[in-house]
Amino acid sequence: MSKTDFVVDRENLEIRISRMFDAPRELVFKACTDPAMIPQWWGPRRYTTTVEKMDVRVGGVWRFIQHDTDGNEFAFNGVYREIVPPERVVQTFEFEPMAGHILVETVTFEEMPDSTTRMSVVVAYTTIEDLDGMVASGMKDGLVESHDRLAQLVENVPSLN
């Protein structure tokens, strides 16, 4: 399968991400919206992820905490703005140590004719400083590793049951 495409669009204050997954759309959507599946793929392998909250509905909140081997914690949170199963999720995203720098992620899940899924993400920023800061933070490496882990998960799950 293809790897994650990552395009920084400074003019429009966006990062556009896409990845093909060798799995049905419903399964990829479930892996992104099921709190039991998130810890299996979200974030780099060197961290463990705990889902503290994940109320997948419009207005619902989510909060994930990553833990490193030294006992440090890194928390992320957001609010779901739109949920259209299994096609689309729009949510805010905030890295808590950098509170107030909130971005909006729009994730679409496109079922392809060969039963694979294209997941596309548009991350919208309000300032060029926030966009550049996220890029400088290593976002791309963490995201690619997360997508690799997600691919391993969904490509090895026999069904949705």
Wavefront OBJ file of the C-alpha trace (Angstrom):
o trace
v 0.000 0.000 0.000
v 1.080 3.568 -0.487
v 2.523 5.547 2.371
v 1.157 8.698 3.945
v 1.184 11.827 1.774
v 1.837 15.015 3.768
v 1.487 18.423 2.081
v 2.036 21.732 3.866
v 0.033 24.566 2.301
v 1.260 27.738 4.022
v -0.833 30.000 1.789
v -4.106 28.402 2.943
v -2.881 27.619 6.482
v -3.480 23.892 5.989
v -1.761 20.565 6.092
v -3.298 17.953 3.801
v -2.686 14.301 4.570
v -3.830 11.175 2.754
v -3.214 7.458 3.019
v -4.613 4.355 1.367
v -5.547 1.456 3.635
v -6.079 -2.112 2.459
v -9.280 -2.422 4.493
v -12.963 -1.559 4.129
v -14.059 1.983 4.922
v -16.257 0.874 7.841
v -13.270 -0.734 9.553
v -10.966 2.268 9.069
v -13.727 4.558 10.366
v -14.275 2.280 13.374
v -10.551 2.244 14.188
v -10.654 6.057 14.286
v -13.817 6.329 16.392
v -13.711 3.336 18.762
v -12.021 4.114 22.098
v -10.906 0.470 22.415
v -8.978 0.697 19.128
v -7.295 4.103 19.567
v -4.539 2.897 21.957
v -3.547 0.258 19.407
v -2.425 2.804 16.801
v -2.593 6.458 17.918
v 0.825 8.052 18.299
v 4.391 6.818 17.972
v 5.231 3.305 19.214
v 7.538 4.684 21.904
v 4.458 6.001 23.755
v 1.418 4.286 25.144
v -1.901 6.050 24.680
v -4.773 6.102 27.155
v -8.228 7.221 26.092
v -9.574 9.244 29.007
v -12.689 10.514 27.180
v -14.119 9.764 23.778
v -17.757 10.728 23.295
v -18.103 10.362 19.512
v -21.091 12.604 18.828
v -21.523 16.210 17.753
v -20.516 18.282 20.778
v -18.842 15.299 22.438
v -15.311 15.614 23.733
v -12.221 13.476 23.459
v -9.013 13.425 25.514
v -6.033 11.130 24.938
v -2.958 10.922 27.142
v 0.356 9.623 25.873
v 2.873 8.182 28.320
v 6.607 7.770 27.767
v 8.924 5.269 29.468
v 10.111 7.925 31.960
v 6.586 8.476 33.303
v 5.943 11.745 31.465
v 2.453 12.426 30.141
v 1.344 14.434 27.106
v -2.371 15.163 26.765
v -4.435 16.081 23.712
v -8.117 16.999 23.538
v -10.846 18.221 21.272
v -14.536 18.505 20.500
v -16.398 16.648 17.765
v -18.083 19.098 15.400
v -19.446 16.691 12.794
v -19.820 12.907 12.614
v -21.116 11.215 9.448
v -20.465 7.458 9.777
v -18.536 6.025 7.995
v -17.683 9.020 5.798
v -16.470 11.997 7.804
v -15.328 13.322 11.176
v -14.646 16.979 11.957
v -13.043 17.745 15.301
v -10.881 20.253 17.081
v -7.391 19.297 18.263
v -5.382 20.867 21.060
v -2.052 19.809 22.564
v -2.629 20.738 26.205
v 0.887 22.030 27.008
v 0.266 24.561 24.209
v -3.267 25.455 25.323
v -5.194 27.883 23.149
v -3.599 26.771 19.878
v -6.636 24.913 18.571
v -6.784 23.528 15.065
v -9.586 21.841 13.149
v -9.185 18.421 11.553
v -11.540 17.220 8.828
v -11.144 13.507 8.152
v -12.879 11.819 5.221
v -13.044 8.113 4.498
v -13.498 7.235 0.827
v -14.320 3.662 -0.156
v -12.470 2.709 -3.312
v -13.733 0.203 -5.946
v -11.220 -2.430 -4.794
v -12.519 -2.305 -1.174
v -9.572 -0.232 0.008
v -10.056 3.084 1.779
v -8.547 6.493 1.178
v -8.405 8.459 4.405
v -7.848 12.172 3.805
v -7.229 14.731 6.521
v -7.235 18.503 6.205
v -5.777 20.245 9.245
v -6.746 23.923 9.334
v -4.767 26.460 11.361
v -5.656 30.012 12.342
v -2.102 31.397 12.148
v 1.045 30.686 10.159
v 2.920 30.488 13.471
v 0.705 27.600 14.626
v 1.140 25.777 11.319
v 4.916 26.260 11.283
v 5.144 25.288 14.950
v 3.282 22.043 14.340
v 5.488 21.182 11.378
v 8.625 21.965 13.423
v 7.380 19.789 16.299
v 7.827 16.614 14.272
v 4.145 16.217 13.435
v 4.902 14.488 10.149
v 7.033 11.727 11.689
v 4.493 11.047 14.442
v 1.617 11.056 11.987
v 3.331 8.727 9.518
v 4.147 6.302 12.330
v 0.531 6.458 13.561
v -0.737 5.755 10.034
v 1.674 2.828 9.711
v 0.319 1.426 12.977
v -3.279 2.030 11.835
v -2.555 0.202 8.571
v -1.158 -2.772 10.484
v -4.225 -2.843 12.692
v -6.948 -2.598 10.040
v -5.175 -4.797 7.518
v -4.949 -7.608 10.077
v -8.476 -7.460 11.531
v -10.619 -10.179 9.910
v -13.941 -8.313 10.256
v -15.850 -5.658 12.149
v -17.251 -8.178 14.629
l 1 2 3 4 5 6 7 8 9 10 11 12 13 14 15 16 17 18 19 20 21 22 23 24 25 26 27 28 29 30 31 32 33 34 35 36 37 38 39 40 41 42 43 44 45 46 47 48 49 50 51 52 53 54 55 56 57 58 59 60 61 62 63 64 65 66 67 68 69 70 71 72 73 74 75 76 77 78 79 80 81 82 83 84 85 86 87 88 89 90 91 92 93 94 95 96 97 98 99 100 101 102 103 104 105 106 107 108 109 110 111 112 113 114 115 116 117 118 119 120 121 122 123 124 125 126 127 128 129 130 131 132 133 134 135 136 137 138 139 140 141 142 143 144 145 146 147 148 149 150 151 152 153 154 155 156 157 158 159 160 161
